[in-house]
Structures are given as structure tokens and as C-alpha cells.
Amino acid sequence: GRERASEREEGFKQAIDCAKKALELDPSCSDAYSVMSFCLLGRGQHTQAIEMSDKAVELAPNHAECLALSAVVRNKSGQPERAVQLITKAMRLSPTYPAWFLWALGLAHRLTGDKDLAVRLFRKALERNRDFLAIHVSLAVTLSELDHIEEARKSAAEILRISPGFSIHNYIEGLSYSDQEELQRIEEGLRRVGSPD
């Protein structure tokens, strides 16, 4: 785990340096702020991540991807209600949005407690991209919490199809939720459907 953590940190450092250089050349570069917000999120610096993603949205209020990335930051930082607003606007701006927009919306509803709606959104997201690991993880966990164990096991099988070396420990390590209880729920949900430790 420690080696992977230092590799991740090195990646964050390089990305932040690139983003800072981009901002020196163009202080209104919203994408650079988005990159920085994601790196800060990965480091567990949720308050700063929100500040940077707000800055990105302020500079590019009609940039769908910027809004969607900001929604992911809010989801991971304990503000799913705000995430719903951001991702809904992003979908309006970009009607041909990618699968992960639906995943982000599903996640926001999962976190606000509407798990049935979350499941519907995750399934819709998979219609757009069958091989998106995070969506299968979210679906497996949410289904297992709703006691739909057979369906949850099917999702767990999809996780291993996409990522044969998948392990709960490694996956959880890479998640950057401010809410430790959500991490626990993900871990328990995956264990319950037989995902490998």
C-alpha cells in the first residue's frame, strides 16, 4: 500500500505542477482548477478541493464537464445535495453526456438516501458504458444494501470481469470520501457479495 500511495502522491504533485503552469499562462483556465481540485480531493483535502472546483465553475459556468467534476468533488466531500444541482445542470448543457455523469448523479442520490433511484441511475449509466468499474462497484454495494443479493452478486462478477485483480482493500484505498462511514458501507457491501479482500 505504501508504494502505491507514494506513486499516487507523485502523480498528484506532477498534475498540480502542470495545472499551476497552465494558470500562469492563462489565469482563467477552468480545466487547470478542475485538475487541482481532483488532486486535492485525492489527498483528502476536501475544503481546498471544493474551493478549487468552485473556482473552475465560476470561470466556466456553462462547461458541462467542469460542473460534473465539481459534482464528484461535492459527493466525496459530504455535499451530495449540491452535487445534484451541479450534475443536473451539466446534463442540461450537454445532452449527449458520458456515462459517468449518470454515475455522479446516482452517487448523489445514494448519499442522500434515495437508493432505489440511485440503482436506476447506475443501471442507466451502464447502458452507456458497460465497462465502467466504479459504476459496477456503486451498483453492487447499493443493491446489497437493499438486500437484492443475487443482482448484487451479478454486479460483483462484472467487477472481476473488468478488473480481474480487483481487491476491496486496494479499491477503498483509492477512494477519497470525507465520510469514513461511507467507506465502511462500501467495504461491507462488497464483502457481502463476495468480492475479494
Summary of the structure (lengths in Angstrom):
residues: 197
radius of gyration: 16.8
end to end distance: 13.4
largest distance: 53.3
contacts: 654
relative contact order: 0.09
helix: 77%
strand: 0%
